[in-house]
Amino acid sequence: MERIEIKLLSENFFEAIGKEWMLIIAGCQGSFNTMTANWGGVGFLWNKPVVFIFVRPERYTHEFTEATDTFTLSFLGVENKAIHKVCGSQSGKYIDKIKETGLKSVFTEKGNVLFEQSRLSLECRKLYAGMLRPEDFIEKELIEKWYTSHGNIHHMYIGEVTDVWVK
């Protein structure tokens, strides 16, 4: 993987997150977990390039995201949907997702986890973490549609993009 300057990034994140999907990876070399996500975004906040991601508290990745100050996002390309299906439907508590999917871990100088298969990875430092609150939803139908029968309200994380890695 090669590090590039963030200003060289020309990704369409609407397509990448919404259709290709991404892996959220949290933890360190000795202990980490990954999960598939297609909710999140990229922008500019507090004069910093940022990402925002959402993780439900019942997901195994949540405890890793809570315990560390960093996380990474990896985009594998649409050709790796089978990896996303495993990482989105199986818990790392019960299976070794890395072994099951054939993902090959790469570790940055900061100790964060990337995957060799990634075409693009964003290394991020947490700036904000908080739970979405039902009383703050303007469109109340979203609570019924996405939370009443699907699980707990998401925990939102905002992270500063500190490094961009490409294949």
Salt bridges, closest charged atoms under 4 A:
GLU5 OE1 - LYS7 NZ 3.49
GLU11 OE2 - ARG119 NH2 2.54
GLU15 OE2 - LYS19 NZ 3.33
GLU20 OE1 - ARG119 NH2 2.83
GLU66 OE2 - HIS155 NE2 3.36
GLU109 OE1 - ARG3 NH2 2.55
GLU135 OE2 - ARG133 NH1 3.47
ASP136 OD2 - ARG133 NE 2.68
GLU160 OE1 - LYS48 NZ 3.84
GLU160 OE1 - ARG125 NH2 2.58
ASP163 OD1 - ARG3 NH1 2.95
ASP163 OD2 - LYS110 NZ 2.51
